[in-house]
Amino acid sequence: MAREQVNRIIQLLADGHFYSGEWLGEQLGVSRTSVSNYIKQAQQLGLDIHSVKGKGYKMAHAIELLDVAKLQQQSGQDEIVVFSVIDSTNQYLMDRLDQLSSGAACLAECQTAGRGRRGRKWVSPFGSHLYLSMFWQLEQGIEAAMGLSLAAGIATVNALTALGITGAKLKWPNDIYVNNKKLAGILVEMSAQAAGPCQLVIGLGLNINMPAQMATEIDQPWFDLKQIGAQDISRNTLAAHILTALRVTLELYQQHGFKPFLARWQELDAFINQPVNLIMGPKTISGIARGVDQQGALLVEQHGIIKPFIGGEISLRLAT
């Protein structure tokens, strides 16, 4: 019940206008004290809500909440669920693999346990960014999935470009950068038997308008769409474009693997032909990044010899 009331408060304040505690209480059928408590709970989700004596409460800026009907209409995908607050959109789909069809998607306004690659926390303030996951069954099995996170990154950049958002680059194997700072991250999780199809969940977190109070929790250089003046783009339109691009990309990937995406990756590669370090546990390998191969393996040149590298425990860094 409390969660529903907090959601209702957020919906009422989403337009960025002032509303009195008395009026909010009337809409919810609760006391002004309860309204104050719900406001505090909303602020704990990362929302910047101002309280001004004699005026009431307002969001620091208006937010566009995700709308299932709009997402379904604009993406052409019916199997979409949207949550106000969830632990993880990836986990929601991973818990339901046998109930889903390829293209099924989960989105949320806020994640309480959002995660990135290598178990890192993904900071997920309410309504500020985009958090979405898509399910896909790859009939060719687990070995065919090697370059899938790269293809998902290409799909995301293509969707951004279609909306006039330029300058995004890709960092192997799963990050989207602008000005050498992280705009988005992709996490691919899978369940597979050795000889059967591979069930995949592709998760995306994309920064749109980072609240100042949440930025302090991030331990690496970050970027958001606000910094290029694109924070006012419709979150529903942005999400729908990404869902559509992902579905189209995954259909092509299922038929032909990573090969059709190789040239596009070379165009978008943030580190190509630059000195890099590959960190693999206690071991560091230095060389020149030379793009990726047809399977999506990272190519690094050492002493005139180009070697492929692949694996979930490799961390790629520009050499300093």
N, C-alpha and C positions, 0 to 999 in steps of 0.2 A: 504493500500500500504506500509506504513512504517513497519508494522508488517511483511509483506512478505519479505521486504528487510533485516530486522533484522534476520529472519529465514535463509535467504540465506547466510548472513555473517557467522552465526553460522555453517551452513553446510560446508562452505569453510574452516573454521578454525578448524573444528572438529578433523582433523588428528594431531593437535599439532605442525605443522610446521609454520615457519615464512612466511608471505605474506605481500608485500608492500601495502600501502594505495592506491598507483596508480593502482596496479594490481587488487585489490579488487574493486576499482571504475570502472575499465574497465569491470569487470565481471557483475557488477550491473547496468552499464550505468549511474553512478552518479559521482559527484565531490568527491575529497578527504575530503572536509569538511563534506559532507553528510556521508561518510564512518565513520568519527570520531564520528558523532552523533549516527549512528547505533551501533557502538562499545559501546558507553556509555549506550545505551538502553539495549544491551546484558549484560553488566556488572550489570545493575540494576536487572536482573533476577537471579543473583547469580553466574554468570560465571566469572572465574578468567582469564582475558585476559591481556597479557602484551603488552606494547608498547615500542619498542626499536628504538632509532633514527638510521637511516641507514639500519635497518632490516625490520621494519614494525610491524605487529601484530601477536601474537600467543597465543593459549590457554596454560595455565600453564601445562595442561596435556591433552592428546587426550581423546575424549569422543566418545562412540558408541551411535549413535542416534537410537531410536526405529524405526522399519521397519515393516509396516503392513503385507507385503508379507511374511517375515520371521516368524512373530508371527503366522500367519494363517497356514503356512506350518508346523511349529514345534508343534503347539498346536492342530491342527486338527479342529480348531474353525474358521468359516468364519465371524461371526458377531462380528468384532473387528474394533474399530475406534481409531486412535491415533491423538492427538493434540499436537502442539508445546507448546502453552500456553492456559490454560483454568482456569476458576474460581475454579471448583471442579469436579473431575471425578464422584464422587458420585452424585452431583447435576445434571450433564448432564444426567445420567440414570434416576434419580428420576423425571426429567421433561418429560421423554418419556416412562413411564412404560407401557402404553397400546400399544406401538409400538414394543416392544421387545419380544424375545423368551428367555427361560432360557438358560443361558450360554453367553449371549451377554456381551461384555466387552468394556470398555473405558479406555485408558491409556493416559498419558500426560508426556511431558518432564518437565513441570513446572505448578504449581498451584498457582494462585494468592489469592485464598480463601480456601485453603485446611484446613480441620477441623478434629479434633479428637473427642474422647468421651467427653461428658459433655461440648461441645462447645469450646474446646480448639483449638487454632491455630496449624496447622501442617506445620512446616517450609518446604518449597518445592523448593529448588534451582534447576535451570535448569540443566537437564541431569546428575545430581549427584546421584540420588536415583531412586526408583521405585514407581510410583503412579498409581494404577490400581483399577478398580471397576468392579464387575460382577453382572448382574441381575439374579434373580432366583424367580420363582413362586412356592410357597409351597402350594400344594393343601389342606393340612390338616388344614391350617389356622394359626392364630397368636399364639395360645397356643403351637403349635408344634415347634415354632421357638426359644424357650427359650435357647436351648443349641447350637444354630447355630454358634454364634461367636466363641465358643470353638472349634467346628469342623473345622471352617475356619482357626483357629490358628494351629491346628494339620496338616491340609493340607499344610499350608505354611512351617512348620518345616519339613514335609516329603519331600517337594520339595527341600528344602535346603540340607537335608541329601542325597538325590539322586544325588546331584551335588558335594558331598564331603565336604559340609559345616556343621561342627558338633559343638556341644556345646550349641545349642539353647534350651531354656526352655520357658515354658508358664506361664504367670501370669493371673489369673482369673480377668476379663472374656475375655480380648481382646488384651493382650500385649505379645510380644515375646522378651525375655531377653537373653543376653549373659553376663556372668560375673556380674550379678545383675544390668546390665544397659540395657536400652531400645534399641533394634534393630529395632523393627517394631510395628506398631499399627493397629488394625482392628476396623472399624466403620461399624456397621450394621444398616441400616435405612430401615423402612418398611412402607407400606401402606396396610391397611386391613379393611374389613368389619367384623362385629361380626360373621357372619355365612358363609363367603366366603373364597376363597383362600387368601393367604398372599403374597404380592409382596415385594420382598426384594432386597436391593442393598448392597453388601458386598464390602467395600472399604479397601484397604491395602496401607500403606505407609511403605517402607522398606529402611533403610539407607545403602547406598553403599559406598559413598566417600564424607564425609561431608566437604564442603568448610570451611576454618577457619573463614572467615568473617560472615558466617551464624550460626556457632556454638554458638555464643554469644546470639542468640535469643532464645535458648532452655533453659527452666527453670527446667530441671531435668537431671539426669545422662543419657547419651546416648552412643550408641555403633554403629559402622558401620563395613561393611565387610572389609574395608581397614585395620582395626586393627587386623584381623586374616589373612591378606595377600590374601584375596579373591576379592579384588576390580577389578581385571582384568577379572573376569568372564564375559562372554557376557551378557549384559543386556537383549538382545532379548531372549537368551536361558533361562535366569533366569525367565523372565516374562512368557515365554511359559510353562515352567515347573510348575510355580505357577498356571497359568490358567488351565492347565490340571488337576493338583491335586485338585483344587477347584471344577472343574466340576465333577470329579469322586467322591469326598467326598460328594458333595451336592446330587448327585444321590443316594448314599447309605443312606444319612441322610433322604432323602425324603421317602425312603422305610422303614427304621427301626428306625428313630430318633437318639438320641445321644448314645444309649446303645452300639452299636458296637465300639464306640470310647473311652469308659470309661477306658479300660486298658491302652491305649496309652496315655491318659491324665495323668493317675497316674504316668507313666514313665517320663513325661515331666514337671510335675507340679513343678514350681520353689519354691513354698512356703510350700509344703506338710510337715506335722509334725513339723512345726516351729511356734513360737509365732507370732501372727498377731493382728493388729487392723483393725476393720471395721469402717469406718467413714461414717455416714449417717446423713448429715446435721450437727446439733449441737451435735449429739449423737455419742459416740464411744463405740464399743463393743470389748473387748479383749478376746482372747482364743487361741487355737491351731488349725491350719489349718489341716483338715483331707481329703483333696481332694474334689471331687464333687460327686453328686448322678447321677442317670440314666437320669435325666432331665437337668443336667448341673448346678444345684444349688450348691453354695459353702457350704461345710460342715465345721462347726467350733465347736470345743469341749469347753464347759465351765463347770467346776466343774463336770466333768465326764459325761456330757450330750452333745450329738452331735445334733446340730440344723442346718437346711438348711437355706441359705439366697440367695435371688435372687432379682434383680432389677437394673435399670439403674443408680440409684443415689448412689450406694454403691461404696466406694473407699477402696481398700485393700492395707494395708501397713504392712511390717514387723515391729514387735514391737522392739523398741530400748531400 
